[in-house]
Amino acid sequence: MKMRAVVVREIGSFEITEVPLRDIRDDEVSIQVEVTGLCRTDLKLIRVGHRDLTLPRIPGEEVVGVIRKTGGAAGSFREGDRVYVYPGVWCGECPSCRRGAENLCRGMEIMGFHRDGGFAEYVIAPVQSLLPVPEGLAPELAVFAEPLSCCLNALELARLGEGETLGIWGAGPAGALLHRAARAMGAHPFCIDPDPRRHQRMMGAGARDGRTFDVCIVAVGAVAAYEDALGALNPRGRLVVFSGLHPSEDRLPVSFNQLHYYEQTLVGAYGCQFRHGRRALDLIASGEVPVADLISHRLPLEKLEEGLDIVANRGGMKVHLYP
Ligand SMILES: [Zn+2]
């Protein structure tokens, strides 16, 4: 069987072509992709490369679709079920997996990075990574479970408490999801973004104007944002390293005396755990974290280049592809 797919053979370019769909193993299912989210990571992966990328590769790590074929060991999943795919496949045995941080598994294989992803008509995923989409939840809303899961992981690692203040650098899709998830948790979020177009889209975004916060999360890959966030931490404040930086500029001066005297913490956050997907789907389905208004562009697979430009120029909010 053949399918249409985006294939990256070398960094900086891709082709949209027919590729064979391989056979599934017993513990896998074949999923017809209904919607796949485009994020800055895909832009980076295709145009710049990424630490975890192996080639050739079909990208796409935000996927919702319908199971079309099951292996012999699909558990409770049936053909016709709509599922959200957690992008990771983990070993379950290494120290990170045993402590419940499977996103840091030493054998981690991420869909769209180490395994083929959702920029295609079909994706093959292990049953281990599937979550049923709640009844009545539209696929294009359910697919926000992936980026929202990453936000939940960051907020959890930051130990954000009810009533605390949160500064979010970047009012793009990730910043907006962090903002809404934090509000659902009873915290007081504020988005900082220099782009006035994003202020209009994001209620309550603006300049920092001397504000300080209990938690700062940098959701934009800019050194200047990290420097600003470091200076905006309250005593006992936590700064979350949510966005990666270009390898050529990933070292910046940090005052250790500041951390010492004010008991502040730097904490890294990368990806999410499987359980965050369940919580994210619940938050979306219940309306506690609204997402529908964040979709700015709906494109066919053939318009991926256009979608990447929109992400690169910050010309929209969330861009979805419908293979
Ligand atoms: Zn592991």
Residues whose N, C-alpha, C, O or C-beta is under 5 A from the ligand:
A	BS01	ZN	W90 C91 G92 E93 C94 C97 C105 R106 G107
